[in-house]
Amino acid sequence: MKLHTIALLISALSLVGCHHNFFGPDFVPPSTPRGLYTSTGDNFIELFWDANRESDVAGYNVYVSNAYAGPYDLIGSSRDAYYIDRGAKNGNTYYYAVTAYDYDGNESALSKDVAYDIPRPEGYDVVLGESFRSPNTAGYDFSQYSVVAYNDQYADIYFEYYNGEYYMVVGTDSDIQDMGLTASILDIKSAPASGWSATHDAVLRPGHTYVVWTWDDHYAKFRVTALSTTRVVFDWAYQVRPSTTLLKKAPAERRPFAETHVGR
């Protein structure tokens, strides 16, 4: 009998001791995600942001709008601080915001970073012939993503080997600029405001990326991957929206929006 009483007492004490493990419902949302930025592609946009530090964060919701002030529509969710919007279309502007949510369903406010992008087409391993030897395949029309004759009325650029040098030539109503040696065509984020070639051509070097301002006010870029007296091989990207210098956003370009301008 004595042993039974002691057992009941120990059981009661254990329940009292564990009382602090029972919690009420959580109504506190996670903090608003920060550091949101985008990276554009061909009919897609990648989103990156800083992961929340709260241990109970279950994931993130991603929202999109056609204006920073909104309204914003939910387009997807992610467990990680990364998302790809594969519904983005080339030439359209997209503004993004993200929220964090916890395991109890609490959701933070929308992020306040300026995060927008304009996806654009891109291509790889395009081959142009040399204008004197292969005139019908020496030009390229960025708007049609196609190889054309060097003297085609819509050719934006054409390849020429002359007097021991390799050139990419544009029309007198277009501009071109050598942006220097790059590791990838994606290294050049936007078109420059000045510094265009006075002769409307540029000497080609393998590994260099060049920006073109076309006759109809579009910007394009290409990076030379192979070069010989008979051909040039390059990767390219083209902004389909006129007067838009944005060719690729990058992490270094992210910046928070001032609180006084928040319209969400």
Stockholm file with secondary structure:
# STOCKHOLM 1.0

chainA/1-264         MKLHTIALLISALSLVGCHHNFFGPDFVPPSTPRGLYTSTGDNFIELFWDANRESDVAGYNVYVSNAYAGPYDLIGSSRDAYYIDRGAKNGNTYYYAVTAYDYDGNESALSKDVAYDIPRPEGYDVVLGESFRSPNTAGYDFSQYSVVAYNDQYADIYFEYYNGEYYMVVGTDSDIQDMGLTASILDIKSAPASGWSATHDAVLRPGHTYVVWTWDDHYAKFRVTALSTTRVVFDWAYQVRPSTTLLKKAPAERRPFAETHVGR
#=GR chainA/1-264 SS CHHHHHHHHHHHHHHHHTGGGCCCCCCCCCCCCEEEEEEECSSCEEEEEECCCCTTEEEEEEEEESSTTCCCEEEEEESSSEEEETTCCTTCCEEEEEEEEETTCCBCCCCCBCCEECCCCEEEEEEEECTTTCGGGSEEETTTTEEECTTCTTCSEEEEEETTEEEEECCTTSEEEEEEECSSGGGCCBCCSSCCCTTSEEECCTTEEEEEECTTSCEEEEEEEEECSSEEEEEEEECCSTTCCBSCCCGGGCCBCCGGGCCC
#=GC SS_cons         CHHHHHHHHHHHHHHHHTGGGCCCCCCCCCCCCEEEEEEECSSCEEEEEECCCCTTEEEEEEEEESSTTCCCEEEEEESSSEEEETTCCTTCCEEEEEEEEETTCCBCCCCCBCCEECCCCEEEEEEEECTTTCGGGSEEETTTTEEECTTCTTCSEEEEEETTEEEEECCTTSEEEEEEECSSGGGCCBCCSSCCCTTSEEECCTTEEEEEECTTSCEEEEEEEEECSSEEEEEEEECCSTTCCBSCCCGGGCCBCCGGGCCC
//
